[in-house]
Amino acid sequence: MNDPVYNFGAGPSMLPVPVMQQVQRDFLNFNNMGVSLIEISHRSKEFEAVLARCDELVREVARLPANYQILYTHGGAQMQFAAVPMNLLARKPARKAVYCETGHFSRLGNIEAQRYGNIVIASHSRDTKYDRIPAFTRDMVDDDASYAYITSNNTIYGTQYRELPDMGDMPLVVDATSDIFSRTVDFSKLGVVFAGMQKNLGPAGTALVIVRDDLVGHAMERTPSLLDWSTYVKNHSLANTNSTFNIYVMSLVMQWLKDEGGTEAMGRINEEKAQTLYQVIDSSGFYRGTAHPDHRSRMNATWVLPNEELTALFLQQALANGLYALKGHKVVGGIRASIYNAVPLKACLKLAEFMREFERTHG
């Protein structure tokens, strides 16, 4: 493409160009079978090979210990807002869990969990409009709780845990939808990690769930079978027809991630991408970042302009320059650049250049 359009959308979001090109080749003729990838049976040996390869790549890229299961579940990440309490609250008689609320999706998660047990909000940043990550430590979690819960990156407010909290013997559940595999994480310290595919993994509608062995098999009696993690474990995520296309695309994304140098390399480039934008904001009297500087996300940079008229003009001119989907979430307004793994550094450099020129001409 002579004039590429860079997609800064929060999700569904940009996929790596080599992945899209491979999808294009396979769409009508997968593995020279003469049929499309989306037409082959989820129980065929060809798809079983895709699924096994995806598992293998997840384990390799994440350095995932052997005592963790890999599940591909229906309903995206928000379905796990119910699945998590349904699978974990019954582990202890108190049916209690402790949540840290850092934004819109962590709030939705704890609201959904309240249907199933005693949910304690031990820490939150509501009073500062979710502009930071509050402290959340093991001593805030009662011993009779079944798990602790966080959202590692907050797409709307542009905040992110710099380091995930250490909960010791208490299982930590992490909604990592918007930053999974964007940096190196020690999965051995986590109980459950889940992520909707639509930001760093593939198409929307499916979620990756990584769960430690000892946390499977505790589902409440009335848990629907397709919300029970043990159903996915027993059937290699194929108890019914899963989204074969989504899993196939994810396998390509994981291969791309491996080829790019894994999470270590991705963490370095994501830091550089974010700093490219934050340096413009910090050196400006025109743009104002909305997240506390110590808690800024490396996945979603958020800022505002002096007024709505300038914001509308910024978005219009950005789009004309091939900078797509920069409008901030309706809850906070302003501008949001989602710079997930697939967004290249040159996209951030082009956006930074545009920001400087827009400030020069309109500031």
HUHUBEL-V396734 format. One record per backbone hydrogen bond with DSSP energy under -0.5 kcal/mol. NH is the residue of the N-H (numbers start at 1). CO is the residue of the C=O. Records with the same first field share a line. If there is no record, write none. Layout:
# HUHUBEL-V396734
NH: CO ; CO
This chain:
# HUHUBEL-V396734
6: 4 ; 322
7: 5
8: 6 ; 324
11: 12
13: 198
20: 16
21: 17
22: 18
23: 19
24: 20
25: 21
26: 22
27: 23
28: 24
29: 25
30: 35
32: 29
33: 30
37: 26
39: 36
40: 36 ; 37
44: 41
48: 44
49: 45
50: 46
51: 47
52: 48
53: 49
54: 50
55: 51
56: 52
57: 53
58: 54
59: 55
60: 56
61: 57
62: 58
63: 59
64: 59
68: 65
69: 211
71: 69 ; 209
73: 71 ; 207
75: 205
76: 73 ; 205
79: 75 ; 76
80: 76 ; 77
81: 77 ; 78
82: 78 ; 79
83: 79
84: 80
85: 81
86: 82
87: 83
88: 84
89: 85
91: 88
92: 89
95: 92
96: 144
97: 118
98: 147
99: 120
100: 149
101: 123
102: 100
107: 103
108: 104
109: 105
110: 106
111: 107
112: 108
113: 109
114: 110
115: 112
116: 113
117: 113
118: 95
119: 117
120: 97 ; 118
122: 99 ; 120
123: 99
125: 101
128: 125
129: 126
130: 125
131: 128
134: 132
138: 166
140: 137
141: 138
142: 140
145: 142
146: 96
147: 96
148: 171
149: 98
150: 173
152: 150 ; 175
153: 175
154: 159
155: 153
158: 154
159: 154
160: 295
161: 152
167: 165
170: 167
171: 169
173: 148 ; 171
174: 192
175: 150 ; 173
176: 174 ; 194
179: 176
180: 176
182: 179
187: 185
189: 186
190: 187
191: 172
192: 172
193: 210
194: 174
195: 208
197: 206
199: 196
201: 197
202: 197
206: 203
207: 73
208: 195
209: 71
210: 193
211: 69 ; 209
212: 191
213: 67
215: 212
216: 213
220: 86
223: 220
227: 224
228: 224 ; 225
229: 227
231: 228
232: 228
233: 229
234: 230
235: 231
236: 233
237: 232
238: 235
242: 240
244: 242
247: 243
248: 244
249: 245
250: 246
251: 247
252: 248
253: 249
254: 250
255: 251
256: 252
257: 253
258: 254
259: 255
260: 256
261: 258
262: 257
265: 261
266: 262
267: 263
268: 264
269: 265
270: 266
271: 267
272: 268
273: 269
274: 270
275: 271
276: 272
277: 273 ; 274
278: 274
279: 275
280: 276
281: 277
282: 278
283: 279
284: 281
288: 304
290: 302
291: 302
292: 131
295: 292
296: 293
297: 158
301: 337
303: 335
304: 288
311: 307
312: 308
313: 309
314: 310
315: 311
316: 312
317: 313
318: 314
319: 315
320: 316
321: 317 ; 318
322: 319
323: 318
324: 6 ; 322
328: 334
332: 329
333: 329
335: 303
336: 326
337: 301
338: 8 ; 336
339: 299 ; 337
343: 340
344: 342
347: 344
348: 344
349: 345
350: 346
351: 347
352: 348
353: 349
354: 350
355: 351
356: 352
357: 353
358: 354
359: 355
360: 356
361: 357
362: 358
363: 359
